[in-house]
Amino acid sequence: MFEAYYFAAAVIIAVVAGQDHPTLAKNQSDGEVIRGLDIQTAQDGRLWQDCLAGCYYVRTMIKPNYPGRSSHICNAGFLVPSTQRNRGFGSLLARSYLYYAPRLGYEASVFNLVYVNNVASVRMWESLGFTKAGLIPRAGRLRTTEGTEEEFVDAHVFYKRFDPVE
C-alpha cells in the first residue's frame, strides 16, 4: 500500500555526494545547495542504502492538499532513511520544497500528520516558520521504541503561508 501511494507520481530524491562528486554547487541567488546529476551518476555505483539522503513525493510536482476552492494550499511527503538522519538532509529537502512550492503557484502548505514523537521533524518545521495549526489525538498506530508492540500517537497539523515570489 505504501509503495502505491508514495511512488504514484514524481519523487524528488537527494543523494549523498560520492567520491567522484564530493562538492555541491551553490545557487548564486539564495545559497541553496543544488545538484543536477542524473540518478545513475549520483548513485556512483553505491548501494541505495549507502547513498540515499532522502526524498519527498510531489504528486504532479507538489500536490494540492485540498481540492477546488482550497487548491492553493499544497502538501508533500518526506522520508529520510534512518541511516542518514541527523545530517541535515531533511532540512535540505524541506528548503527545496519551500523554494519550489510557491513558484508552482501555491500560497501555503499544510502537513496533516507530523507525529509528536518525531521530535526532529517537529523542530525542523518550526525552525522553517511553520506553525502548529492543530493536534489530532491518536492519529497513528506506530511501533513502540522497542519495536515489539504498537501504540497510538498524536500528530500535529503544521501550516505555513509562503512569502510572495518576486
N, C-alpha and C positions, 0 to 999 in steps of 0.2 A: 504494500500500500504506500509506504513512504517513497519508494523509488518512482512510482507512477505519479505521485503528487509533486514531489520536489523537482524531478527532472522532466516535467511535462513541457517545459519551454526553455528559454535561454537561461544559462547559468554563467555568472562571472566567476572565473577561477583565478586565485592568486597562487603562484608557485614560488617557493624559496629559490633564490638565485643559486645556480650551480657553479662549479669551479670555472667553467668557460664563460660565465656571465656573473662575475662577483659584484659588480656595481650596478646600481639602478640610476636611470636618468631622472632629472628633476624638471618638472614643468616650470617654465620661467615665470608664468603669471601668478601662481599661488603656492609654489613649493611642493606640491603633491608629488609623491613618488609614482612614476608611471613606467610601464614597460610594454612594448608591443611585439613580443615574440610569438611565433606560432607555438602550439601546445607541445609538439614533439621536441622542438629546440629548447623550450623552457624545462621540460622534463629531463632533458640531458642524459637519457639512459638510466635514470634512477627509478626505483620503485615509487609508486604513488604515495605510500605511507611515509616515505622519506622526504618528499618534496612538496606535497600539497599543503599550502599555508592556510587555505580556507576558501569558502565560496559563498555566493548568495544567488538565489533564484530571482529572476527579474521578469517573469511572465510577460512576454512580449515587451521586453526591456522595461522592467519595473511595472507592476500592475496596479490598477485602481483597487483600493481596499473595499470600496463600496460602489455599486452600480449607479448609473443615472445621475441624479442631482448632486451626489457626493463623490463623483468620479474624479474630482480634483485632488483627492486625498489618496496617497499611494501606500504601498506596503512591499516588503521584500522579506525573504527568509534567509538567515545567516547560519553558517556552520564553520567552526574551526575545530579541526581534529584535536583530540586530547594531547597528542604528541607535539603540537605546535602552539599550545596555549601559553599565555604569559610572555609572548614575544612581540606583541603589538600588532599582530596580523588582523585581529578583529577590528581594531581601531582603524587600520588602513582600509579595510573593506568598507567599514561604515562611512569613512570620509569619501570614499569613491562613490558610494550611494548618495551621499549628501551633495556631491558635485553633479551627478547625472540626473537625479530626480527632478530638480527644479528646471533644468534645461530641457527636460522632456515635457514640460508644461504643468507639472504638479505643483500645488501650492502648499501642501503639507503632507506629513507622514504619520501613520498610526501603526504601532506594533501591538497586536492584540494579546499576545501571550509571552511575556517575559517573566519566567518563573522567579519567584522571590529568592529561591536558593541559588540562583545563578548570579552570585554577587558581582563577578567581573562584568557581566553584561549590564546589570543594573547600573553599576558605577560608570561604565563607558557611555551609555545613552544619556545619563545625567550630565556627564562632562561635555557632551556634544550639544547640550542645550535642550534636550527632550525633557518634558515634564510628565509626572505621573498623573494620568487623567482618570485612573480608576483602578480598582482592585477586584479581581474575580476570585472568590473563595473556591477552594478545591478544584481549581481549573485543570489540573493534570494529575494523572496517576503515574508517578515516577518511581524508579528503583531507589531504595534507601542507600545510604553511603556504603553499607556493607554489600549491597547488590543482591541480597538474598530475598528481599521482600519488596513490596510496593507500598507507597503512601501517597495520599492526596496532598498536593502542594498548591498554594495560592499563586496567582500571576498578576503582574502589573500590566496595565494598558499604558503605553507611552505615546506622547504626541509632540510634534514639533511643526511649527509653521516655518516655511522656508523664507529666507530673505529674497527679495526680488532679484532676478538675474539681470545684470546690466549688459 
